[in-house]
Amino acid sequence: MIALFDAAALGLTHYSRNPLQATSAHEVDPLMHLRMTLIMSKYERRSQSAMDKQKKDYADDEKTVGLERGTVRMYQYSGEWARAYEIEAEKLTNVLDELALDIQHVGSTSIPGLQAKPVIDIAVAVRELSLGEQCIQPLIALGYEYKGAAGIAGRHFFVKGPPENRTHYLHVEELDGKLWFNHIAFRDYLREHPEVRDTYGQLKETLAARFPTDRDAYAAAKDPFVEDVLKKAADTPQWRGGTE
């Protein structure tokens, strides 16, 4: 239903939340009543159609991607996560163009065989962090919500999907900066060391059961494991000196 009406333009001297309801001073003309009924009916159909489509989209996403904000729930690895990333990466490439020096699938959904929250993490590399500000409007146009640094210096953070069904987290970071190293090195190390991946998966399952509605506590409890992996990754030939 239309939220606002121009009462003067419609010939009404009093605004009412229901513009079809006659006031004591002025009765609505029958022709005006018909016109407004048709207008309201049209917008109600549009609104209902949009809601139906949104519900369908959420239902489709929930099969593979999407989780309520603040919820900690693990799902077995799905190959659909890689496909969801590829679809989104193509959209990002189109809207960011030369601003994005690299786009990578990161986080647990990027590691085959690892349990994860079904939210796609994406890292976008820019030449310097200030250029990330130029990414804000194109990403908003793509459906992302800008969250600033969200408590972690050195990035621009974005989320996609409504709170009841977050589907993507996007991190704009400096290419080869500390956060970029952390994302890529952690992912690659777990991909290359399945025994470490499995240990991490077991830890995630345990912590998810302990903190099902407290993501901050869940993330903090993982920190020692993550830091240990990053130290090992930094000492590999691929990354030795990568944090300098």
Backbone as CSV, one residue per row, in Angstrom:
resi,resn,N_x,N_y,N_z,CA_x,CA_y,CA_z,C_x,C_y,C_z
1,MET,0.857,-1.196,0.000,0.000,0.000,0.000,0.884,1.235,0.000
2,ILE,0.480,2.290,-0.702,1.251,3.517,-0.749,1.377,4.081,0.658
3,ALA,2.569,4.492,1.011,2.790,4.986,2.365,2.350,6.427,2.517
4,LEU,2.527,7.236,1.454,2.204,8.642,1.558,1.320,9.061,0.396
5,PHE,0.357,9.940,0.681,-0.498,10.490,-0.348,-0.424,12.007,-0.283
6,ASP,-0.558,12.668,-1.423,-0.692,14.114,-1.478,-2.175,14.429,-1.378
7,ALA,-2.626,14.819,-0.185,-4.060,15.007,0.052,-4.631,16.110,-0.821
8,ALA,-3.866,17.191,-0.997,-4.387,18.298,-1.801,-4.577,17.872,-3.239
9,ALA,-3.612,17.142,-3.772,-3.699,16.710,-5.168,-4.867,15.773,-5.374
10,LEU,-5.234,15.009,-4.332,-6.330,14.067,-4.451,-7.663,14.690,-4.040
11,GLY,-7.649,15.963,-3.679,-8.902,16.651,-3.371,-9.398,16.396,-1.976
12,LEU,-8.517,15.993,-1.057,-8.921,15.755,0.325,-8.341,16.847,1.196
13,THR,-9.128,17.356,2.106,-8.638,18.424,2.979,-8.057,17.882,4.265
14,HIS,-8.258,16.614,4.554,-7.709,16.001,5.767,-6.935,14.762,5.368
15,TYR,-5.725,14.612,5.936,-4.945,13.405,5.703,-5.404,12.314,6.651
16,SER,-5.571,11.135,6.134,-5.935,9.975,6.964,-5.018,8.834,6.612
17,ARG,-4.666,7.994,7.590,-3.840,6.823,7.312,-4.538,5.938,6.287
18,ASN,-5.871,5.907,6.309,-6.630,5.233,5.265,-7.320,6.312,4.447
19,PRO,-6.778,6.681,3.281,-7.343,7.803,2.529,-8.726,7.529,1.968
20,LEU,-9.211,6.285,2.055,-10.557,5.988,1.569,-11.613,6.239,2.640
21,GLN,-11.145,6.491,3.853,-12.098,6.710,4.938,-12.563,8.169,4.912
22,ALA,-13.849,8.410,4.753,-14.372,9.775,4.671,-14.268,10.466,6.016
23,THR,-14.017,11.768,5.966,-14.014,12.550,7.198,-15.418,13.063,7.450
24,SER,-15.642,13.583,8.645,-16.963,14.097,8.970,-17.275,15.349,8.174
25,ALA,-16.212,16.095,7.780,-16.439,17.351,7.064,-16.582,17.147,5.574
26,HIS,-15.913,16.134,5.031,-15.913,15.942,3.590,-16.070,14.469,3.266
27,GLU,-17.058,14.153,2.461,-17.220,12.795,1.974,-16.422,12.637,0.687
28,VAL,-15.779,11.478,0.493,-14.995,11.235,-0.707,-15.923,11.043,-1.889
29,ASP,-15.640,11.734,-2.974,-16.417,11.598,-4.194,-16.334,10.160,-4.698
30,PRO,-17.448,9.575,-5.198,-17.421,8.184,-5.662,-16.368,7.925,-6.725
31,LEU,-16.165,8.878,-7.654,-15.156,8.687,-8.690,-13.750,8.698,-8.092
32,MET,-13.549,9.596,-7.097,-12.262,9.635,-6.426,-12.024,8.352,-5.653
33,HIS,-13.077,7.842,-5.034,-12.992,6.582,-4.296,-12.548,5.467,-5.225
34,LEU,-13.125,5.405,-6.412,-12.768,4.368,-7.375,-11.324,4.520,-7.821
35,ARG,-10.933,5.785,-8.118,-9.560,6.029,-8.570,-8.542,5.586,-7.526
36,MET,-8.794,5.949,-6.281,-7.843,5.609,-5.222,-7.824,4.112,-4.959
37,THR,-8.981,3.488,-5.073,-9.036,2.037,-4.909,-8.160,1.349,-5.935
38,LEU,-8.227,1.832,-7.186,-7.405,1.245,-8.245,-5.923,1.491,-7.995
39,ILE,-5.582,2.703,-7.553,-4.185,3.016,-7.257,-3.657,2.115,-6.152
40,MET,-4.419,2.019,-5.062,-3.981,1.212,-3.930,-3.871,-0.250,-4.308
41,SER,-4.812,-0.723,-5.122,-4.782,-2.121,-5.547,-3.527,-2.417,-6.352
42,LYS,-3.158,-1.461,-7.240,-1.968,-1.656,-8.063,-0.722,-1.774,-7.196
43,TYR,-0.565,-0.876,-6.205,0.626,-0.902,-5.371,0.631,-2.080,-4.409
44,GLU,-0.549,-2.497,-3.981,-0.614,-3.685,-3.143,-0.142,-4.907,-3.914
45,ARG,-0.549,-4.990,-5.217,-0.107,-6.122,-6.037,1.400,-6.095,-6.227
46,ARG,1.948,-4.878,-6.484,3.400,-4.758,-6.648,4.129,-5.157,-5.374
47,SER,3.608,-4.663,-4.242,4.242,-4.963,-2.961,4.195,-6.456,-2.672
48,GLN,3.037,-7.076,-2.900,2.903,-8.503,-2.640,3.799,-9.310,-3.563
49,SER,3.869,-8.880,-4.834,4.732,-9.578,-5.787,6.180,-9.499,-5.359
50,ALA,6.605,-8.313,-4.888,7.990,-8.153,-4.432,8.260,-9.020,-3.217
51,MET,7.289,-9.058,-2.285,7.480,-9.879,-1.086,7.527,-11.358,-1.429
52,ASP,6.659,-11.782,-2.365,6.662,-13.190,-2.769,7.991,-13.567,-3.397
53,LYS,8.517,-12.666,-4.264,9.799,-12.942,-4.906,10.906,-12.982,-3.868
54,GLN,10.877,-12.029,-2.913,11.893,-11.985,-1.883,11.875,-13.264,-1.053
55,LYS,10.665,-13.727,-0.695,10.558,-14.959,0.080,11.107,-16.146,-0.703
56,LYS,10.811,-16.176,-2.014,11.316,-17.259,-2.847,12.829,-17.211,-2.924
57,ASP,13.386,-15.969,-3.093,14.834,-15.830,-3.150,15.468,-16.303,-1.852
58,TYR,14.854,-15.930,-0.710,15.400,-16.368,0.568,15.351,-17.885,0.661
59,ALA,14.246,-18.472,0.256,14.105,-19.928,0.336,15.152,-20.613,-0.527
60,ASP,15.399,-20.059,-1.743,16.419,-20.641,-2.608,17.800,-20.504,-1.990
61,ASP,18.085,-19.287,-1.424,19.392,-19.055,-0.832,19.632,-19.968,0.358
62,GLU,18.581,-20.208,1.148,18.752,-20.971,2.373,19.139,-22.415,2.097
63,LYS,18.946,-22.883,0.876,19.358,-24.234,0.544,20.875,-24.361,0.582
64,THR,21.597,-23.258,0.248,23.046,-23.324,0.174,23.737,-22.142,0.822
65,VAL,23.143,-20.962,0.766,23.804,-19.742,1.228,22.837,-18.906,2.057
66,GLY,23.332,-18.372,3.175,22.528,-17.457,3.966,22.318,-17.945,5.387
67,LEU,22.457,-17.017,6.340,22.283,-17.340,7.753,21.840,-16.079,8.484
68,GLU,20.992,-16.265,9.480,20.515,-15.129,10.263,21.664,-14.455,10.988
69,ARG,21.649,-13.135,10.983,22.685,-12.347,11.637,22.794,-12.735,13.115
70,GLY,24.024,-12.926,13.575,24.263,-13.249,14.974,24.209,-14.728,15.291
71,THR,23.721,-15.534,14.355,23.603,-16.972,14.583,24.926,-17.672,14.261
72,VAL,25.264,-18.665,15.059,26.443,-19.496,14.786,25.950,-20.919,14.563
73,ARG,26.004,-21.350,13.310,25.539,-22.696,12.970,26.415,-23.237,11.849
74,MET,26.940,-24.438,12.062,27.832,-25.031,11.073,27.065,-25.896,10.075
75,TYR,27.500,-25.851,8.826,26.961,-26.707,7.774,28.122,-27.442,7.113
76,GLN,27.854,-28.645,6.647,28.881,-29.383,5.928,29.228,-28.651,4.639
77,TYR,30.459,-28.806,4.203,30.916,-28.108,3.009,30.014,-28.422,1.812
78,SER,29.740,-27.382,1.021,28.939,-27.534,-0.188,29.679,-26.924,-1.370
79,GLY,29.736,-27.643,-2.468,30.341,-27.107,-3.680,29.589,-25.909,-4.219
80,GLU,28.336,-25.740,-3.781,27.561,-24.585,-4.217,28.144,-23.274,-3.699
81,TRP,28.939,-23.344,-2.625,29.555,-22.119,-2.104,30.542,-21.541,-3.112
82,ALA,31.311,-22.413,-3.747,32.253,-21.940,-4.766,31.493,-21.337,-5.942
83,ARG,30.390,-21.958,-6.304,29.573,-21.436,-7.412,28.983,-20.077,-7.034
84,ALA,28.502,-19.939,-5.803,27.939,-18.665,-5.352,29.012,-17.574,-5.393
85,TYR,30.236,-17.943,-5.021,31.331,-16.975,-5.092,31.592,-16.544,-6.535
86,GLU,31.660,-17.494,-7.448,31.955,-17.175,-8.843,30.905,-16.221,-9.418
87,ILE,29.652,-16.463,-9.096,28.574,-15.599,-9.581,28.759,-14.177,-9.046
88,GLU,29.069,-14.072,-7.750,29.224,-12.758,-7.138,30.495,-12.068,-7.626
89,ALA,31.565,-12.828,-7.816,32.825,-12.247,-8.276,32.665,-11.609,-9.652
90,GLU,31.871,-12.233,-10.503,31.630,-11.656,-11.828,30.903,-10.318,-11.711
91,LYS,29.923,-10.251,-10.811,29.210,-8.992,-10.597,30.152,-7.916,-10.062
92,LEU,31.013,-8.311,-9.136,31.955,-7.362,-8.535,32.950,-6.845,-9.564
93,THR,33.414,-7.734,-10.414,34.342,-7.330,-11.470,33.697,-6.288,-12.372
94,ASN,32.438,-6.474,-12.679,31.728,-5.552,-13.570,31.542,-4.178,-12.944
95,VAL,31.223,-4.122,-11.647,30.924,-2.820,-11.041,32.175,-2.103,-10.523
96,LEU,33.205,-2.853,-10.139,34.410,-2.225,-9.580,35.476,-1.962,-10.630
97,ASP,35.439,-2.730,-11.709,36.342,-2.515,-12.830,37.797,-2.460,-12.336
98,GLU,38.537,-1.395,-12.677,39.965,-1.321,-12.390,40.264,-1.031,-10.921
99,LEU,39.255,-0.663,-10.140,39.492,-0.444,-8.707,39.933,-1.733,-8.023
100,ALA,39.386,-2.847,-8.461,39.689,-4.142,-7.850,40.901,-4.765,-8.548
101,LEU,42.029,-4.814,-7.841,43.228,-5.436,-8.405,43.147,-6.955,-8.327
102,ASP,42.394,-7.448,-7.356,42.217,-8.890,-7.210,40.937,-9.126,-6.409
103,ILE,40.278,-10.229,-6.683,39.083,-10.632,-5.943,39.261,-12.099,-5.584
104,GLN,39.114,-12.431,-4.301,39.365,-13.784,-3.840,38.250,-14.280,-2.929
105,HIS,37.939,-15.561,-3.057,37.028,-16.247,-2.135,37.844,-16.625,-0.918
106,VAL,37.452,-16.142,0.256,38.198,-16.409,1.489,37.231,-16.934,2.552
107,GLY,37.754,-17.148,3.756,36.918,-17.656,4.829,36.654,-19.140,4.685
108,SER,35.895,-19.685,5.588,35.701,-21.136,5.657,34.971,-21.710,4.446
109,THR,34.077,-20.923,3.819,33.366,-21.465,2.658,34.282,-21.641,1.450
110,SER,35.505,-21.119,1.542,36.457,-21.242,0.431,37.375,-22.453,0.581
111,ILE,37.179,-23.223,1.638,38.081,-24.342,1.935,37.317,-25.655,1.797
112,PRO,37.523,-26.394,0.714,36.802,-27.667,0.507,36.986,-28.618,1.689
113,GLY,35.864,-29.213,2.114,35.902,-30.185,3.203,35.742,-29.595,4.585
114,LEU,35.661,-28.265,4.695,35.568,-27.618,6.005,34.133,-27.203,6.303
115,GLN,33.675,-27.502,7.523,32.371,-27.023,7.956,32.398,-25.497,8.031
116,ALA,31.254,-24.867,7.800,31.238,-23.400,7.793,29.840,-22.865,7.993
117,LYS,29.789,-21.621,8.429,28.539,-20.868,8.334,28.340,-20.578,6.848
118,PRO,27.139,-20.736,6.316,26.934,-20.584,4.868,26.821,-19.127,4.420
119,VAL,27.850,-18.365,4.725,27.943,-16.966,4.312,29.243,-16.814,3.529
120,ILE,29.158,-16.292,2.318,30.313,-16.219,1.431,31.178,-15.006,1.780
121,ASP,32.433,-15.270,2.168,33.392,-14.198,2.431,34.181,-13.909,1.160
122,ILE,34.284,-12.630,0.828,35.015,-12.214,-0.370,35.971,-11.089,0.003
123,ALA,37.221,-11.213,-0.436,38.215,-10.168,-0.234,38.477,-9.483,-1.569
124,VAL,38.417,-8.156,-1.555,38.703,-7.353,-2.751,39.940,-6.512,-2.457
125,ALA,40.954,-6.646,-3.307,42.204,-5.913,-3.104,42.202,-4.606,-3.889
126,VAL,42.611,-3.537,-3.203,42.797,-2.244,-3.853,44.242,-1.795,-3.633
127,ARG,44.689,-0.844,-4.441,46.093,-0.411,-4.369,46.406,0.213,-3.018
128,GLU,45.500,1.034,-2.508,45.643,1.612,-1.176,44.267,1.763,-0.564
129,LEU,44.206,1.750,0.754,42.918,1.671,1.443,41.999,2.838,1.096
130,SER,42.560,4.026,0.885,41.720,5.187,0.584,40.896,4.980,-0.689
131,LEU,41.405,4.160,-1.607,40.661,3.891,-2.837,39.413,3.060,-2.562
132,GLY,39.381,2.419,-1.395,38.197,1.657,-1.030,36.957,2.522,-0.933
133,GLU,37.149,3.818,-0.663,36.006,4.724,-0.567,35.291,4.836,-1.915
134,GLN,36.054,4.671,-2.998,35.437,4.734,-4.323,34.621,3.481,-4.638
135,CYS,34.781,2.443,-3.825,34.020,1.209,-4.019,32.652,1.261,-3.357
136,ILE,32.460,2.216,-2.452,31.262,2.198,-1.615,29.981,2.307,-2.433
137,GLN,29.865,3.342,-3.274,28.625,3.526,-4.031,28.353,2.395,-5.020
138,PRO,29.368,1.923,-5.776,29.102,0.788,-6.667,28.625,-0.453,-5.915
139,LEU,29.161,-0.684,-4.724,28.760,-1.863,-3.957,27.370,-1.693,-3.356
140,ILE,27.039,-0.486,-2.940,25.679,-0.230,-2.451,24.680,-0.482,-3.578
141,ALA,25.036,-0.043,-4.789,24.159,-0.267,-5.941,23.989,-1.749,-6.240
142,LEU,24.967,-2.552,-5.834,24.912,-4.003,-6.057,24.164,-4.720,-4.936
143,GLY,23.714,-3.958,-3.929,22.930,-4.557,-2.859,23.660,-4.731,-1.546
144,TYR,24.886,-4.213,-1.463,25.646,-4.326,-0.214,25.320,-3.178,0.730
145,GLU,25.537,-3.422,2.007,25.393,-2.389,3.040,26.781,-2.106,3.601
146,TYR,27.144,-0.833,3.642,28.482,-0.443,4.099,28.514,-0.361,5.618
147,LYS,29.533,-0.982,6.240,29.645,-1.034,7.698,30.905,-0.353,8.218
148,GLY,31.575,0.446,7.369,32.828,1.054,7.804,33.894,-0.005,7.993
149,ALA,34.722,0.173,9.023,35.758,-0.826,9.322,35.199,-1.958,10.174
150,ALA,34.042,-1.732,10.801,33.397,-2.740,11.662,34.358,-3.291,12.705
151,GLY,35.141,-2.384,13.305,35.997,-2.773,14.418,37.359,-3.332,14.037
152,ILE,37.653,-3.456,12.750,38.947,-3.988,12.318,39.604,-2.964,11.400
153,ALA,40.648,-2.306,11.910,41.327,-1.273,11.135,41.968,-1.878,9.890
154,GLY,41.964,-1.094,8.809,42.634,-1.535,7.596,41.719,-2.136,6.557
155,ARG,40.410,-1.956,6.721,39.486,-2.505,5.737,38.247,-1.626,5.620
156,HIS,37.518,-1.834,4.536,36.139,-1.366,4.375,35.291,-2.634,4.340
157,PHE,34.283,-2.710,5.207,33.507,-3.934,5.354,32.077,-3.717,4.882
158,PHE,31.570,-4.712,4.151,30.217,-4.656,3.600,29.496,-5.976,3.873
159,VAL,28.172,-5.901,4.005,27.373,-7.119,4.147,26.283,-7.097,3.083
160,LYS,25.827,-8.281,2.705,24.751,-8.395,1.725,23.701,-9.361,2.255
161,GLY,22.455,-9.046,1.978,21.352,-9.855,2.477,20.759,-9.222,3.721
162,PRO,19.458,-9.410,3.949,18.806,-8.841,5.128,19.297,-9.533,6.396
163,PRO,19.075,-8.934,7.567,19.568,-9.535,8.814,19.122,-10.975,9.018
164,GLU,17.937,-11.316,8.517,17.458,-12.693,8.708,18.087,-13.674,7.728
165,ASN,18.861,-13.157,6.768,19.472,-14.066,5.794,20.704,-13.416,5.154
166,ARG,21.729,-13.190,5.970,22.980,-12.655,5.448,23.594,-13.670,4.496
167,THR,24.003,-13.202,3.324,24.540,-14.121,2.326,26.015,-13.884,2.005
168,HIS,26.477,-12.628,2.119,27.855,-12.313,1.749,28.471,-11.317,2.735
169,TYR,29.759,-11.534,3.009,30.589,-10.539,3.689,31.684,-10.147,2.710
170,LEU,31.917,-8.849,2.567,32.916,-8.387,1.615,33.909,-7.468,2.320
171,HIS,35.192,-7.760,2.130,36.265,-7.022,2.768,37.097,-6.339,1.678
172,VAL,37.143,-5.010,1.682,38.009,-4.276,0.762,39.294,-3.950,1.524
173,GLU,40.431,-4.434,1.014,41.704,-4.357,1.737,42.825,-3.971,0.774
174,GLU,43.931,-3.531,1.338,45.102,-3.232,0.520,45.739,-4.523,0.029
175,LEU,46.075,-4.543,-1.252,46.756,-5.698,-1.819,48.083,-5.914,-1.095
176,ASP,48.293,-7.145,-0.623,49.520,-7.543,0.083,49.679,-6.883,1.449
177,GLY,48.613,-6.261,1.953,48.653,-5.753,3.318,48.441,-6.882,4.321
178,LYS,48.448,-6.548,5.596,48.339,-7.557,6.652,47.028,-8.330,6.569
179,LEU,45.913,-7.634,6.379,44.624,-8.328,6.334,44.525,-9.223,5.101
180,TRP,45.063,-8.742,3.991,45.069,-9.561,2.777,45.878,-10.838,3.015
181,PHE,47.065,-10.682,3.609,47.884,-11.855,3.947,47.107,-12.817,4.833
182,ASN,46.467,-12.291,5.880,45.744,-13.165,6.804,44.679,-13.984,6.080
183,HIS,43.915,-13.326,5.224,42.845,-14.035,4.510,43.397,-15.112,3.582
184,ILE,44.358,-14.744,2.742,44.847,-15.664,1.721,45.724,-16.760,2.325
185,ALA,46.610,-16.382,3.250,47.532,-17.357,3.833,46.783,-18.402,4.665
186,PHE,45.799,-17.960,5.444,45.034,-18.907,6.258,44.273,-19.881,5.364
187,ARG,43.622,-19.348,4.355,42.887,-20.208,3.415,43.811,-21.227,2.758
188,ASP,44.918,-20.751,2.218,45.818,-21.648,1.481,46.444,-22.696,2.387
189,TYR,46.765,-22.309,3.611,47.389,-23.272,4.527,46.423,-24.409,4.849
190,LEU,45.167,-24.076,5.099,44.191,-25.122,5.401,43.864,-25.969,4.182
191,ARG,43.878,-25.370,3.010,43.670,-26.160,1.796,44.787,-27.182,1.612
192,GLU,45.991,-26.808,1.988,47.155,-27.659,1.768,47.435,-28.615,2.924
193,HIS,46.779,-28.415,4.064,47.016,-29.254,5.240,45.670,-29.772,5.764
194,PRO,45.158,-30.849,5.190,43.827,-31.350,5.567,43.715,-31.737,7.036
195,GLU,44.824,-32.150,7.643,44.757,-32.522,9.064,44.495,-31.284,9.926
196,VAL,45.074,-30.154,9.539,44.834,-28.899,10.261,43.408,-28.420,9.976
197,ARG,42.978,-28.559,8.741,41.602,-28.217,8.371,40.606,-28.995,9.222
198,ASP,40.819,-30.299,9.382,39.885,-31.123,10.143,39.874,-30.751,11.621
199,THR,41.050,-30.431,12.159,41.122,-29.992,13.557,40.359,-28.683,13.738
200,TYR,40.518,-27.804,12.777,39.805,-26.525,12.828,38.299,-26.759,12.720
201,GLY,37.890,-27.663,11.874,36.473,-27.972,11.733,35.868,-28.491,13.028
202,GLN,36.611,-29.358,13.715,36.129,-29.879,14.999,36.012,-28.764,16.034
203,LEU,37.002,-27.859,16.029,36.952,-26.722,16.945,35.733,-25.851,16.660
204,LYS,35.474,-25.597,15.396,34.322,-24.775,15.024,33.008,-25.410,15.471
205,GLU,32.888,-26.717,15.297,31.678,-27.423,15.734,31.487,-27.282,17.238
206,THR,32.557,-27.450,17.985,32.489,-27.350,19.449,32.083,-25.953,19.886
207,LEU,32.696,-24.951,19.269,32.418,-23.570,19.656,31.030,-23.129,19.208
208,ALA,30.576,-23.632,18.071,29.225,-23.298,17.612,28.179,-23.827,18.580
209,ALA,28.429,-25.008,19.127,27.499,-25.574,20.104,27.532,-24.780,21.412
210,ARG,28.703,-24.210,21.720,28.855,-23.457,22.964,28.302,-22.046,22.839
211,PHE,28.460,-21.443,21.657,28.039,-20.053,21.457,27.095,-19.940,20.256
212,PRO,25.929,-20.545,20.305,25.046,-20.564,19.136,24.469,-19.205,18.739
213,THR,24.462,-18.241,19.679,23.906,-16.919,19.370,24.872,-15.792,19.725
214,ASP,26.147,-16.119,19.881,27.140,-15.105,20.270,28.348,-15.213,19.346
215,ARG,28.279,-14.510,18.228,29.362,-14.608,17.248,30.665,-14.008,17.761
216,ASP,30.570,-12.973,18.577,31.795,-12.362,19.106,32.559,-13.353,19.971
217,ALA,31.852,-14.039,20.851,32.511,-15.029,21.706,33.042,-16.190,20.878
218,TYR,32.278,-16.592,19.892,32.701,-17.670,18.988,33.996,-17.299,18.274
219,ALA,34.036,-16.081,17.720,35.230,-15.644,16.989,36.434,-15.512,17.926
220,ALA,36.213,-14.953,19.119,37.317,-14.770,20.065,37.907,-16.110,20.493
221,ALA,37.050,-17.112,20.648,37.527,-18.426,21.072,38.354,-19.110,19.985
222,LYS,38.144,-18.710,18.723,38.924,-19.283,17.621,40.281,-18.611,17.447
223,ASP,40.441,-17.421,17.986,41.618,-16.599,17.708,42.955,-17.309,17.941
224,PRO,43.134,-18.012,19.074,44.436,-18.654,19.285,44.788,-19.656,18.178
225,PHE,43.805,-20.420,17.731,44.049,-21.391,16.651,44.417,-20.654,15.368
226,VAL,43.669,-19.610,15.048,43.912,-18.855,13.814,45.299,-18.221,13.841
227,GLU,45.659,-17.629,14.965,46.975,-17.001,15.079,48.091,-18.019,14.917
228,ASP,47.902,-19.203,15.461,48.920,-20.247,15.329,49.087,-20.656,13.866
229,VAL,47.978,-20.805,13.150,48.046,-21.159,11.731,48.738,-20.058,10.937
230,LEU,48.441,-18.797,11.230,49.058,-17.691,10.502,50.564,-17.638,10.730
231,LYS,50.995,-17.971,11.939,52.440,-18.015,12.211,53.106,-19.104,11.379
232,LYS,52.460,-20.264,11.303,53.013,-21.353,10.495,53.011,-20.988,9.015
233,ALA,51.932,-20.355,8.571,51.842,-19.975,7.161,52.923,-18.955,6.798
234,ALA,53.182,-18.016,7.702,54.181,-16.976,7.430,55.577,-17.561,7.295
235,ASP,55.780,-18.752,7.830,57.105,-19.371,7.797,57.270,-20.338,6.630
236,THR,56.254,-20.440,5.768,56.369,-21.297,4.589,57.091,-20.533,3.483
237,PRO,57.721,-21.245,2.539,58.435,-20.559,1.448,57.554,-19.576,0.685
238,GLN,56.272,-19.928,0.508,55.379,-19.060,-0.255,55.207,-17.704,0.402
239,TRP,55.153,-17.697,1.753,54.789,-16.478,2.454,55.905,-15.903,3.319
240,ARG,57.058,-16.560,3.375,58.132,-16.065,4.249,58.447,-14.612,3.906
241,GLY,58.299,-13.786,4.890,58.494,-12.356,4.650,57.241,-11.653,4.166
242,GLY,56.113,-12.400,4.046,54.896,-11.810,3.482,54.240,-10.769,4.357
243,THR,54.590,-10.749,5.668,53.977,-9.759,6.552,54.868,-8.543,6.755
244,GLU,56.010,-8.506,6.113,56.916,-7.371,6.261,56.306,-6.125,5.608
